[in-house]
Amino acid sequence: MRALWIKSDILLPLDTGGKLRTWHLLRHIAARHEVTYVSFVGPHQRPEHIDGMRQVAQDVHVVPRFDPAKGSPRFYADAARHLLDRLPYAVGKYRSRAYANTVDQLLRTRRFDLLVCDFLVPAVNLPRRLPCPSVIFTHNVEAEIWRRHAETKRGRLLRFLYEMQHRRMLRFEARTLARFDGVLAVSAADRESFARLYPGAIKAPVQVIPTGVDTEFFAPTVSEPNSRLLVFTGSMDWLPNADAMAYFCAEVLPLIRREEPGVTLSIVGRAPTPAVARLAQRHGVVVTGRVDDVRPHIANAAVYIVPLRIGGGTRLKIFEAMSMAKAVVSTTIGAEGLPVTDGTHLRLADTPQKFADTVVELLRHVERRRSLEAAARSLVVQWYDWAVVGDDFERALTSFVRRGVARVAETAGVPTDVRAVNANEPHAAQ
């Protein structure tokens, strides 16, 4: 199979959940098939990161792009320029003639068996007609993220702006999903959301590829029984994560400290927004910024927290914590889409008081904490190691290729042997 894989960014460094998910799946695919990868690249991207992409793709094409830092004056100026755009800002800012020309040139000069659009936004740069079967790999239901943003905003103007973005994203997401031969989702919850939001728009049943984790890399660690450290990891320039930390520090952490004054919090992740960086001014709160390895920060924690109020897709961060045998306390939205059981693999809490009470309970009752830790580790090792998930992903991609070959042959009136693109015959479709 020859695949053209389009994405908005280079995967290295592996500092976001989306990058990690794609990296592990691409590595599995590239070991058996031929991958051409196209993405934007920022002005500060290291050359070794671009070269490193050849570990997961035989051919790499990059298009220069500058993205202002979130929360900066240039960011708000750029957002203002898109107010009258029919596209949602999160999509319109990636519109690029250079990127579109790169993709068009590859499609016109090479033969691909499948085009994979990784995330929603690269689709804005695709030609109207594609010469090969295509699939979109969704990591979230983007319209749902913007709806939840609007619901959590205070003030008429902010809510109006986010509701406008939500409506634009609904229209764009509906049109985009409808144009692909197949849709991959990362959870059954996302699949159900697509069916509810866009009934009849998607050509084929949405296939679910669950999140995985490198269970050897994220090996179990045991926290000290008297540890009072809480930890959260994630990209801190992603609005749902920034909102989660602002909410937790304002509404939950004070309740925890009434019962356990010695509790501390580490917020670990790249590119903290100015609002997140200011949280470090609070007593006992550390904001690390980007770290080369999150494992030492998770290892020392007694409880891993996921107080998300906004989001979609699945939570790679939770599986990493579970693989390291950590007790996880999450909101329902934070664990949405994960095949976990409340009270067995993690604990769910959706109000500030319940979240605080649950954290305090696990800090004080070590045996309950240990029970969650053992069950969490057992679950991900048995079912969600990347090797298992990668096989499912490969079968899904090759099924779309087979459909495309059969459809083209039927149109041309020529018999076809669909075994030519079997997953066990790499590069067979020439």
C-alpha positions in Angstrom: 0.0 0.0 0.0 1.2 3.5 -0.9 -0.3 6.1 1.4 -0.2 9.9 1.2 -0.5 11.1 4.8 -1.4 14.8 5.4 -1.2 16.6 8.7 -0.8 20.1 10.1 2.4 19.6 11.9 5.6 17.6 12.2 5.3 14.9 14.9 8.7 15.5 16.6 9.1 16.4 19.4 6.5 14.0 20.7 4.9 16.6 23.1 1.2 16.3 22.4 -1.3 13.4 22.6 -2.2 13.7 19.0 1.4 13.5 17.9 2.1 10.5 20.1 -1.0 8.7 18.7 -0.1 9.4 15.1 3.6 8.5 15.7 3.0 5.1 17.1 0.4 4.2 14.4 2.5 5.6 11.6 5.5 3.6 12.8 3.5 0.5 12.6 2.2 1.3 9.1 5.6 2.4 7.7 7.2 -0.9 8.7 5.1 -2.6 6.1 3.9 0.0 3.7 5.1 3.1 1.8 4.2 6.5 3.4 4.6 10.0 2.0 4.1 12.6 4.7 3.1 16.2 4.2 2.9 18.9 6.9 3.6 22.4 7.9 6.8 23.3 9.7 7.4 26.3 12.0 10.4 28.7 11.8 11.9 27.2 14.9 11.6 23.6 14.0 14.9 21.7 14.4 16.3 20.1 11.3 16.8 16.8 13.2 13.1 16.7 13.9 12.3 16.8 10.2 15.0 14.2 9.5 13.6 12.1 12.4 10.2 11.9 10.6 11.9 9.4 8.2 11.5 6.8 11.0 7.8 6.7 10.2 7.6 7.9 6.6 9.8 7.1 3.6 9.2 10.6 2.0 8.6 13.8 3.9 7.5 17.2 2.5 7.2 20.3 4.6 5.7 23.7 4.0 6.9 26.7 6.1 4.3 28.3 8.3 4.3 30.8 11.2 1.8 30.4 14.0 1.7 33.2 16.7 1.9 32.1 20.3 -1.5 31.6 21.9 -2.4 34.6 24.1 0.0 36.9 22.4 -1.0 40.2 20.7 -0.2 38.7 17.3 -2.5 35.7 18.1 -5.4 38.0 18.9 -4.7 40.2 15.8 -4.7 37.0 13.7 -8.0 35.8 15.2 -9.6 39.2 14.6 -8.7 39.0 10.9 -10.7 35.8 10.6 -13.9 37.2 12.2 -15.6 37.6 8.8 -14.2 34.3 7.4 -16.8 31.6 6.7 -14.4 29.0 8.0 -13.9 28.5 11.7 -10.7 30.2 12.9 -9.1 26.9 13.9 -9.4 25.8 10.3 -9.0 29.0 8.3 -5.6 29.8 9.8 -4.3 26.6 8.1 -5.5 27.5 4.6 -2.3 27.6 2.5 -1.8 27.8 -1.2 1.7 26.4 -0.8 0.4 23.4 1.1 -2.4 22.9 -1.4 0.0 23.0 -4.3 2.3 20.5 -2.6 -0.5 18.0 -2.1 -1.9 18.6 -5.6 1.5 18.0 -7.2 2.0 14.8 -5.4 -1.5 13.5 -6.4 -0.9 14.4 -10.0 2.6 12.9 -10.3 2.4 9.8 -8.2 0.0 6.9 -7.7 -1.3 6.5 -4.2 -3.6 3.7 -3.0 -4.9 5.8 -0.1 -4.9 9.4 1.2 -5.1 9.8 5.0 -6.1 13.1 6.4 -4.9 13.2 10.0 -7.2 15.5 12.0 -9.8 17.7 10.4 -7.9 20.9 9.4 -5.6 19.6 6.7 -8.7 18.9 4.6 -9.0 22.7 3.9 -6.1 22.3 1.5 -7.3 19.3 -0.5 -8.4 19.5 -4.1 -12.1 19.1 -4.8 -11.6 15.7 -6.4 -9.2 13.0 -5.3 -7.8 10.3 -7.6 -7.6 7.7 -4.9 -9.6 6.4 -1.9 -9.5 8.7 1.1 -10.0 8.4 4.8 -10.1 11.0 7.6 -8.5 10.1 10.9 -10.4 12.2 13.5 -9.0 12.6 17.0 -11.9 14.6 18.3 -15.4 15.8 17.4 -14.2 19.4 16.8 -17.7 20.9 16.9 -18.3 19.5 20.3 -15.1 21.1 21.6 -16.3 24.5 20.5 -19.8 23.9 21.9 -18.3 23.2 25.3 -16.1 26.2 25.0 -19.1 28.4 24.5 -21.0 26.8 27.4 -18.1 27.5 29.8 -17.4 31.1 28.8 -18.6 34.0 31.0 -19.6 37.3 29.5 -21.9 37.9 26.5 -19.2 38.8 24.0 -17.0 35.8 24.7 -19.9 33.4 24.6 -21.1 35.0 21.3 -17.7 34.6 19.7 -17.4 31.0 20.7 -20.9 30.2 19.7 -20.1 31.7 16.3 -17.0 29.5 16.0 -19.1 26.5 17.0 -21.6 27.1 14.2 -18.9 27.5 11.7 -17.2 24.3 12.8 -20.5 22.4 12.6 -20.8 23.4 9.0 -17.2 22.7 8.1 -17.0 19.3 9.9 -20.2 18.1 8.2 -19.0 19.0 4.7 -15.6 17.6 5.3 -16.6 14.2 6.8 -19.0 13.8 3.9 -16.3 14.0 1.2 -14.2 11.1 2.5 -14.7 7.4 1.7 -14.2 6.5 5.3 -14.0 8.0 8.8 -11.9 6.8 11.7 -12.7 7.8 15.2 -10.8 7.2 18.4 -13.8 6.2 20.6 -17.3 4.8 20.4 -18.4 8.1 22.0 -17.0 10.1 19.1 -18.7 7.7 16.6 -22.0 8.3 18.3 -21.5 12.0 18.3 -20.8 12.0 14.6 -24.0 10.0 14.0 -26.1 12.4 16.1 -24.6 15.6 14.7 -24.3 14.6 11.0 -26.9 11.9 10.3 -26.6 10.5 6.8 -23.6 12.6 5.9 -20.9 9.9 6.3 -20.5 7.5 3.4 -19.5 4.4 5.4 -19.8 3.3 9.0 -17.3 5.1 11.2 -14.6 2.7 12.4 -13.2 3.1 15.9 -9.4 2.9 16.5 -8.9 3.1 20.3 -6.1 5.0 21.9 -3.0 2.9 22.8 0.0 3.3 25.1 3.6 2.1 25.1 3.3 -0.1 28.2 7.1 -0.8 28.3 8.0 2.8 28.1 5.4 3.9 30.7 6.4 1.3 33.2 4.7 1.2 36.6 6.1 3.2 39.5 4.9 3.2 43.1 4.4 6.5 44.9 5.3 7.0 48.6 2.3 6.2 50.8 2.4 9.7 52.4 2.9 11.5 49.0 0.6 14.5 48.6 1.6 15.4 45.1 -1.0 15.8 42.3 0.0 15.9 38.7 -1.6 16.9 35.4 0.2 16.5 32.0 -0.7 17.8 28.6 -0.1 20.5 26.0 -0.8 23.7 27.9 -1.5 25.8 24.9 -4.5 23.6 24.1 -7.6 25.5 25.4 -9.3 22.5 27.1 -6.2 21.8 29.2 -5.7 25.4 30.1 -9.3 25.7 31.1 -9.0 22.5 33.2 -6.1 23.9 35.2 -7.7 27.3 35.8 -10.8 25.6 37.0 -9.0 23.2 39.2 -6.8 25.8 40.9 -9.7 28.2 41.5 -12.5 25.8 42.5 -11.1 22.4 43.5 -7.6 22.8 45.0 -8.8 25.1 47.8 -11.3 22.5 48.9 -8.6 19.8 48.9 -6.2 22.0 51.0 -8.9 22.5 53.6 -8.5 18.8 54.4 -4.9 18.3 53.3 -2.9 21.5 53.5 0.3 19.9 52.3 -1.0 19.0 48.8 1.0 20.3 45.9 0.3 20.3 42.2 2.6 19.9 39.2 1.3 21.1 35.8 3.5 19.5 33.2 3.4 20.3 29.5 4.7 22.4 26.7 3.8 26.0 25.9 1.8 27.2 28.9 -0.4 30.1 28.0 0.1 33.3 30.1 -2.9 32.4 32.2 -1.5 29.0 33.0 2.0 30.4 33.7 0.4 32.7 36.3 -0.9 29.7 38.2 2.7 29.1 39.4 2.3 32.2 41.5 0.0 30.2 43.8 1.4 28.4 46.8 2.4 24.8 46.0 1.7 25.0 42.3 4.6 24.3 39.8 4.2 24.9 36.0 7.1 23.1 34.3 6.7 24.1 30.7 8.0 21.6 28.2 9.9 18.6 29.6 11.9 16.0 27.7 10.3 13.1 29.7 7.0 13.3 31.6 7.6 10.0 33.4 9.6 11.3 36.4 6.9 13.9 37.0 4.1 11.2 36.9 6.2 8.8 38.9 6.2 10.9 42.1 2.5 11.6 42.1 0.0 10.1 44.5 -3.0 11.0 42.3 -3.1 11.9 38.6 -5.9 14.5 37.9 -7.9 15.1 34.7 -10.4 17.9 35.6 -11.4 18.6 31.9 -14.6 20.5 31.3 -14.1 20.7 27.5 -12.8 18.2 25.0 -13.5 15.2 22.7 -11.7 12.1 21.5 -9.8 10.0 23.9 -7.3 10.9 26.6 -3.9 9.6 25.8 -2.7 11.1 29.1 -5.0 8.9 31.1 -3.7 5.7 29.5 -0.1 6.9 30.2 -0.9 7.4 33.8 -2.7 4.1 34.0 0.2 2.3 32.4 2.4 3.8 35.1 0.0 2.4 37.7 -1.3 5.7 38.9 -4.7 6.4 40.6 -6.6 8.7 38.3 -9.4 11.1 39.2 -11.2 12.6 36.2 -14.3 14.3 35.2 -16.7 12.3 33.0 -15.7 14.5 30.0 -12.0 14.0 30.9 -12.4 10.2 30.5 -15.0 10.3 27.7 -14.5 7.6 25.2 -12.2 5.5 27.3 -13.2 1.8 28.0 -12.8 2.2 31.8 -15.1 1.6 34.8 -15.6 4.1 37.5 -14.5 2.7 40.8 -12.4 -0.1 39.2 -9.9 1.6 36.9 -10.2 5.2 37.9 -12.6 7.5 39.8 -15.0 10.0 38.2 -16.1 13.3 39.8 -17.9 16.1 38.1 -18.4 18.8 40.8 -15.6 20.7 42.6 -16.7 19.2 46.0 -16.9 15.6 44.8 -13.6 15.9 42.9 -11.9 17.3 46.1 -13.4 14.6 48.3 -12.3 11.8 46.0 -8.7 13.1 45.8 -8.6 13.4 49.6 -10.0 9.9 50.0 -7.3 8.4 47.8 -4.5 10.4 49.6 -5.7 9.1 53.0 -6.6 5.5 52.1 -3.5 4.0 50.4 -5.1 0.6 50.0 -7.9 2.0 47.8 -5.3 3.9 45.8 -3.3 0.7 45.3 -6.4 -1.2 44.1 -7.0 1.4 41.4 -3.4 1.4 40.4 -3.2 -2.4 39.9 -6.5 -2.5 37.9 -5.5 0.4 35.7 -2.1 -1.1 34.8 -3.7 -4.6 34.1 -6.3 -3.1 31.7 -3.9 -1.2 29.4 -1.3 -4.0 29.3 -3.9 -6.6 28.2 -5.8 -4.6 25.7 -4.3 -1.3 24.7 -0.6 -1.7 23.9 0.2 0.1 20.6 1.2 -3.2 19.0 -2.4 -4.4 19.3 -4.0 -1.1 18.3 -1.6 -0.8 15.3 -2.8 -4.0 13.8 -6.4 -2.8 14.1 -5.4 0.5 12.4 -3.7 -1.3 9.5 -6.7 -3.5 8.9 -8.9 -0.5 8.8 -6.7 1.3 6.2 -6.4 -1.6 3.9 -10.1 -2.2 4.0 -10.6 1.3 2.6 -8.0 0.5 -0.1 -9.9 -2.7 -1.1 -13.1 -0.8 -1.4 -11.5 1.8 -3.6 -9.9 -0.8 -5.9 -13.2 -2.6 -6.2 -15.1 0.6 -6.9 -12.7 1.7 -9.6 -12.7 -1.8 -11.2 -16.5 -1.9 -11.2 -16.7 1.5 -12.9 -14.2 0.4 -15.5 -15.8 -3.0 -16.0 -12.6 -4.8 -15.2 -12.3 -7.7 -12.7 -10.0 -7.0 -9.7 -8.3 -9.2 -7.2 -8.7 -7.4 -3.9 -6.1 -9.6 -2.4 -3.5 -7.4 -4.1 -3.9 -4.9 -1.3 -4.1 -7.3 1.6 -2.4 -6.1 4.7 0.0 -9.0 4.5 1.3 -7.9 1.1 3.1 -4.6 1.7 3.4 -2.2 -1.3 1.4 -4.7 -3.4 -0.9 -2.1 -5.0 1.3 -0.5 -7.6 
